[in-house]
Amino acid sequence: MLTLHSDIPAHPSPASLTPVLVSLILAVSLPWGLGRAGKVHAFSGVPVSRAYAGSGSGREIRISSGTTIQDLVDANPPGTTFVIEAGTYRMQSVTPKNGDIFEGEPGAVLNGSRQLVSFTRSGSYYVASGQTQHGTANGTCLPGYNGCRYPEDLFFDNVPLQRVQTLADVSVGKWYFDYSAGQVYFVDDPTGKTVEIGVTTHAFSGSASNVTIKGLTIEKYAVPAQDGPVSCYGEANVCLASGWTIRSNEIRFNHGAAARLANNQVIESNYIHHNGQEGLTGSGSNLLIQNNEIAFNNTLGFDFGWEAGGTKFSNVKNLIVQGNYVHDNKGPGLSLDYQCYNWTIQENRISRNYVAGILDEISYDGIARYNFIEKNGFYPGKINPSMWWASGISIDASQNAQVYGNTLVDNENGICAISNSRGSGNRGAFEVRNLSAHDNVIVQSVGSAAGAVADSNYYANVYSSWNNHWTSNTYKLANSVAYMWKERSSAMSLDSKQWQSLGQDPAGTWVSPADATFPSAKFTANQAVRTLGSVQVWSLPTVSSTLVTTEPGAAQGTITTVAGPIRTNGAWWWNVLYRDGQRGWCEEQYLEVL
């Protein structure tokens, strides 16, 4: 099990994180079920007495399909545990009380849609009548997807059809909603299909504190863009709820995001996928995003230049994102945009996302370290986009970023900075200052490996007085790959010797592009391994981190989806989950394939 690491350096500062994150460590580390006693059976809605360590009322209420969950929440005190039995709970919306726990048994599904079973014909169209839902439209769509901003989605066997804005535009795979008539039109034959349309906005919302939601499938909610079916009441785009834990859920097929952020929140071990706009969105302080799979989001054609993709963190403070597998999102994998401060993104696997793996935009004082970042930066309509458009890690008008210990493989561009006019925020001007990119591995066959692009005049200080440095990085590059930096009067494409002559990577290392052993490919994700003798397991891929445990010889485990490899101090490291439940980083030389 991953826990928050105590070895976070200068920023985020441990002092600023400690008061709230100590409680998060306990929430993440304590085994679920601590303090429970006995196996109890009860009819739906019947309270069952149980011993709960630290719980509120000590009550457990079992809920069966066909029950209105909110009725039971209203009838019970704060701190009640609601066990939701297997079944589909359609169009349910719950406002919890403080300390409530909602625990889904396997097969428990909260579904925000209505199933359509009755259709008439009007010429070539199938028509479903009586649809009175009309949610809030929001967002900017890509060309050809102008219906993305309307929150009701139509599904055929879990696949959303593309919404169009006029009846004349309806064709195979497309549909139209006539709000005034309450009618839905499409031409796809519904025979033998499960046809559903989004109706309800939220699964869980409200201003309660310390709510836990776990073990559920939450799907097909008609939530607007920039919000999620797990959300909260707020003012000025700031949630009023605090201390929610969202753990071990599958959150999919919702129109906007999967969840909206709030203060003191833990989002852990969820599968967040195929949501219409993005995976996670919002603002807050003291946030832990850990061990999730965030994949295949932005299915509806939202403009990723506006907001779409894996995650969008805005105005967050004291954020830790670790141990996640973020992949195949149609937008940046992990995006920090506007006044994010004191953030750490570490030991994630970030693959095949549009625009960037990590995008640090108009923000402050963050760390991106020990991430494996591969094949990011695809940009529709552009072949070999420049670093203005796409990178593995992009630092866009942000101050005081530390980027180190990452492995970047086959991204459109490597570790890059963009210096242009973006105004200022609550901690100063949005400028690329004090960027330190060191001890990373960058493997590329196209694009630029490192460097900066800038608007002219004032913003060209990114190349000189603003203290931005690439140091001790290791490169394996095709001969055509270069660096971008200002030489004489304008930014130029430079070779490695020119790059070093301008003070960048004076102690850098260049590996031959013909070296097939670099980077290491000894293991792959989900591969069974065992230890070669006694092996130390570390919280991060460095012996300067926290020692998690020491595994004995021949201990068996599995390479996690985070996997690796990460290279520090000349050694390759891999992330392993051992059969005894311990998880952490081990040097490659002490492991073998089982």
N, C-alpha and C positions, 0 to 999 in steps of 0.2 A: 504494500500500500504506500503510495506517495504521500508525504506530508509536507507542510511548508518548511522551507529550509532556513536554518538560523544563520547561514553564512552569506546573506545578501550584503554586498559591499556598499560603498559610499552612498549611492542613491539607487533604489530607495534606502533611506536610513533606517536601521533597525529601531531606533528610538521612536521614530514617527509611526512605525507599523505595530509596535508591540502591544499596546492596550487592547486593540480589537482583535488582532490576528491570533493572539494567544487563545481566545475563545474559539476562533475558527479551527485552530490546530486540534483542539479538543473535540470539536464537532466532527472533524474529518477522521480523527484517529480512533475514537471510541467505537468498538464493535457494535453494530446495530443489534438490539435485543438485550443489551446489558440491563439487568434488573428485572427482566420479564420472568414470570413464573407460570408454568402450567400450559396445557393445551386446552382451549375452551371452544365449545361450539355454541352458537346462539342463533336465533332467528334474526332477520334483518331488523335493525332499529332497536334491538334489545341491548341494554347496557351490560357489560361484563366487567367485573372488578378484576384489576390486575395491578401488580406492583411495578411502577415505573420509576426508575432513578431519575429524579429531576423533572418529571412530567407535571402537568398542571393538575387536572382533575383526577387522574388515575383511572379514567373510564376508557373502555374500548367499545365502539359501536360497529357492528358488522352491517354492511350495506349490500343488498342484492340488486340485480338488474331489475329495472322497473320502479325503483325507489327514487324520489327526488332528494338528492343529497343535501340541498340547502335546507330543507325542512328539518333534517336531523341535526345539522349544524345549529340552526336557530333554537332547537329544543335542548341543547346540551351546553354545559359551561365551557369556558375557554380551557384549552389544554387537553381536549378530548382527542383520542386516537380513533380515526375512522378507517376501518379495514374494508376496502372495496373489492368485492368478490368478482370472479371472472364474469364477463358479459360486456355488452355494448351499452353505454349510457349516452343516449343521444341528446344533444342540445341542452346540456346541463351547464350551469354557470354557478360557481360557488364563491361566496364571500366569507373567508375564514374568520375565526376569532383568534385572539392572541394565543400562541403556543399550540394551535391545532396541528395534528399530524394526519396526513392522508396517505395511506399505504395500500397500493394496489397489489392484489394477488395476481399470479400469472394469468394473462388473458383478460385483464380489466382494461377497458378501452373507453376513454371519454372522447366522444365524437361530436363535433360541432355542426354536423351537417344533417339535413333531412334526406331520407331516401325517397326517390321519385319512382313511383310504380304505375302511375296512370298517365297516359299520353293520348293526345288526339293528333290528327293529321291536318295540315294546312298546306296543300300543294306538296312540295318536296320536303317540307319541314315536319319534324316531330315537335309537338307543343306540350309543355307542362304548365298548367295554369295554377292560380292561387298562391303565387309566390310574392308575399308582401314585404319580405325583408329588404332593407335598403340601407346599407352601411355607409360609412364615411370614406369617400375617395381620397387617396393621398399618393403622392409619388410622381416620379418622372420615369417614363418608359423609353426603351430603345425604339428606334424607328421600326414600324411594322407590328409593334406590340402595345398599341395605345390603350388597350383595355386593361393593362396590368394594374392600374391604379384603383380599380373598383374591387371591393374586398370579397364579394361572393364568387366562389369558384365552383365549376361543374366538373365532376369526376365520373369517368367510366372505368370501373374496376381499378380504382386508386390512381388513375392517370388523369391529370387535369387537361381539359380542352382549353384552347386559346380563346380568350374572350375578345370579341370584336364590338365595334360601336354602332354598326348599322346592320339591319337585317340582310341587306344586299351582300354584305361581306361574309355571311355564313357559308361555310363549305365543310368538307370532311375535316374533322379535328377542330372545328371552330364553332362558337356559339354566341348567341345574342340574348340579352336580358332587357325586355321592354318593361321598365319600372312602372310606367303609368298604367299599363294593362295587367301587370303582375304575371307576365308570361315569359317563359324561356323557350328559345327556338334552337334547334340543331338538326343536322341531317344524318348523323351517325345512327345506325339501327340499334336501339336499346335492348333488343330481344336477347335474353340470356345474360345480360350485363347487370352489374350493380351500379345504378346511377344515383349520384348524390350531389346535393348543392349546399354550399356553406350558408349557415343561418346565424349561429350564435357567435358573439364576439370573443368572449373570454371563457376559459375553463376555470381559472382561479384569478381573482383580483381583489383589491381592497387595500386598506391601510393597516391591517393587523401586523403584529411583530412576531418573529420567531416561529414562523409556519414551516412545516416540512411536507414536501410532496415527493413521493418515491414510488417506484415500481409500476407506473402507469404508462399506457400509450395514450398520447394526447394528439388528436389529429383533426384536420379539416375545419378548423375554426375560421370564421370570416373576420379575422382581425385585420385592421388597417395596417398599411406599411408603417414602419418605425414603432411597432408595438407587437406584443406576443400574446398567445393565449394564457400564459402565466405572466401576470402583470400586476399593476398596483395603481391606485389613484394618485394623481400628482398635480402639481402646479408648476408652470414654467418648465415643463418637460423633466421635472424631478419627482421621483416616486416618494410617497410618504411612508410606505412600508419599510421595515427594516428586519434584517436577520433571517431572511428566508433561506431554506436549504432545498435545492432542487436536485434530486439524486436518483440515478439508476432508472430514468425514464426513457422512453422512445417518444420523441416529439417530431412529428412529421406532417407534411401536406397542409400546413397552415398558411394562410395567405401572406401575412407579413413575416415576422420572425418567430422563433420558437419561444423566446422568453425576453422580457424587458428587465434590465438591470435595476437593482436597488441597493441601498446602503447595507453593508455587513452581510453580503450575500455569498453563499457557496453554491456553485453549479458544478456538480461532480458526477462523472461516470454515466453520462447520458449519451444516447445516440440521437443526434440532432441532424435531420436530413430531409432533403426534398421539400423545404419550405419555400414559399413563393418568392420572398424577397431576400432573406438572409437568415443566418443562424441565431445570433444574439445581437441585441441593440440596447442602447441607452447609456445612462450616467449613474454615478454613485461613488461611494468611498468604501475602502476596505473590502475588496472583492477578491474571491478566489475562484478561478475557472480551471478545473483540474480533471484530467483523465477522461475527457469527452472525445467522442468522434463527431466532427462537424463537417458534413459532406453534402455535395450535390445541391446546395442551396442556390436560390435565384432561378427557379424553374419557370417563372412567368414573364421574363423579359424586362425586368427593371434595369434602368440605366445605372451601371456600376460606378459611373462618374458622379452620380447623385448619391446613392447609397444602396449597395447590394453586395452579396457575397457571403463570406464565412462569418465574420463578426464586425461590428462597428462600435467601438468604444469612444464616447464623447464626454469630455468634461469629467473624466474619472480621476480619482486620486487613490493611491495605495492599491494598485492592481497587481495581482500575480496570476499569470497564465502559464500553466505547466502541465506537461505530460499528455497533451492533447494530440490527436491525429486530425489534421485539418486539410481536407483535400477535395479537389474537383468542384470547387465553388466558382460560380460565374461572377467573380469580383474578387477583391483582395482576400487573402486567407485570414489574416489578423490585422485589422485596421484600427489605428488610433488617430482620431481626427478631432482636433480642437481642444486645447487646454488640458490634455491628459498629463498627469504629473505623478512622479514617483512610481513608475510601473516597471515590472519585470516580466519578460517573456522568455521562458527557459525550457529546455529539454522537450520541445515539441517536434513532431514530424509534420512538415508543411509542404504539400505536394500538389502540383497541377492546378493552381488557382490562377484566375485572370489577374492581370496588372502587377501584383506583387505577392510574395509570401508574407512579408511583414511590411506594413506601410506606417511609418511614424510621421504624421502630418500635423503641422502647426501645433506642436506640443512641447513638453519640457521633461528633462531629467529622467531618462529611462534606460533600461538595460535589455538588450537582446543577446542571449548567450546560450551556447550548447544546444542549438536547434539544428536539425537536419532539414535542409530546405532544397527541394529539387523540382525542376521543371515548372517553375512558376513564371508568370509574366506574359502568357498568351494575351494578345490584344486583338480582338476581331477587326478585320480590315487593314491590319498593318503586318507587313512581313519584316522580320528582324527589327522590331521597334527599338528606338533609342532609349536611353535611360530617362529621358523626359517622360516616357510613357510606361515603362515596364522594367522591373528589377526583382531580384530575389529578396533583397532588403533595400527599401527606399527611405531615405531620411529627407523629408520634404519640408523645408522651412522650420525645422525644429532644433532646439538647443540642447546641448549637454547629453547627447546620446552616447552610450557605450555599447559597442558591438564587438563581441569577442567569443572565441571558442566555437563558432558555428561551422558547419560543413555545408557548402553550397555546391550543388551539382546541376549543370545543364539548365540553368535559368536563362531567360532572355538577356539579362545583364546581371552583374554580381552585386556588390555593395556600393550603392550610389547615393549621391546627394543632389538635391534640387534647390537652388537658391533663387528665389524670385519674390516679388512684392506680395506679401500676404497679411500685412497689417501687424497688430500686436494684440496681446491677451493679458491675463491677470498676473503673469510673471515675466512680462517684458516682450520685446519684439519677437515676431516669428521669423527667426533667422537661423541659418545653419552655423552654429558656433560650437566650438569645443567638442566636435565629433571625434571620437577615438575608436577606430576600427583596427583591432589587433588580434593576432593569433588565430585567424580564421583560415579555413581551407576553401579555395575557390577553384572549381573545375568547370571549364567552359570550352565550347567549340564555336560559339557565335557571340556577337555583341561586345560589350565592354566589361572588363573584369572588375574595375573599380574606378572611382573618380567622382567628378561633379560637373554639372551644367548650371549655367547661371544667366540671368538677365544681365544686361550691360551696366556699366558705371558702378553704383553703390553695391549692388548685389554680387559683383565680381570679387568683393572682399572675402568671399568664401575660399578663394585660392590663396589668400595671404594672411591678413591680420586677424582673421576670425578663429585661428587655432584649430584647424581640422587636419587630422593626421591618420594615415594608414601605416601600420607598423607591424613588422614580423609576421606578415601573412604568408601563406604557402599557396602557390598558384600552379595549376596544371592547365595549360591553355593551348588551343590550336594556334598556329602561326598568325592567323588573321585577327585574333583577339587582341584588343589594345586597351589603353587607359584614356580617360578624358580628364584633361587638366589645362589650365591656362598657361600658355607659353608665349611670351611677348605680348601681343595685343588681343589675343582671342583664344577661346578654348580650342584645343586641338586633340586629335587622336594621337597618342604617344605609344612608343614601344616600351619595354621594361626598362631599358637603360635610360631613356628620357624621363620616365616616371621617377626613377631613383635620383636622377640628377636634380630634380626639383624638390628633393627632400622627403619623398614618399617611399616607404618600405626600404629604408637603407639596410635593414637586416632581413629582408624578405628572402624567400626560398622559391626557386622555380624548378618544378619537376618536369621531366621530359614528357611530351604528349604521347610518346610511344610506350610509356611505362604502364602496362596493363595491371600491375599490382596496386596501383594508387588511384583512387582511395581503396581501402580494404573492401572486399566483397566476400569475406570468409563466412558470414552469416546473413540470414534474411529474416524479416519479420515473421513471427509465429513458428520459428524453427526450434525444435527441441535441442537442448544443450546440456552438458554436465561439466562440472568443475574438474580441473586437473590439480588435485591437491587442495589444500585449504586456501580459500579465496576471500579477500576482503570485498565487501559490497558498500559502495559509497552513494551518498544522496545526489551527488552530481559527478560528472566524469572528470574528477580531479581529486587527488589525495588531500587537497586543502579544504575539501568539503566535509560533511559530517559522516562518520563511519556508521552505517546502518546496522551491519552485522558481519560476522565472519562465517561463511558457509564451509562445511567440511569437504573433504575430498569426495568425488563422485556424486556430489549433490546435483539433483536434476532440476531443470527449469526450462523456461521458454523465452526466446527473444520477444519482447513486446512489440506492439505496433509502432511505438516510438522508435524502437530499434537502435539506430545509429547508422554508420559509425561516427563518432566524434573523436577528434585527435587533440590531445593535450600532452605537452611535454614529450613529444615524440612517440606516444603510444596511442593505439586505437582502443576505444571503449564502446561497449554495447549495453543496452538496457535490458535487464533480465528479471522476470518474475519467477521466483523459486517455488517449489512445491510446498514449502512450509509457510508460504504467504509473504515472505520478505521480497522486496522489490528494490532494485537500485542498479548502479552502474558498476561494471567489472572490466578490467583490462582484458583485451582479446587474448593475450598469450596464456591466460589461465583458464580458457574455455575450449571445449571441443564439441563437434556435432555428435549428438546422441545416436 
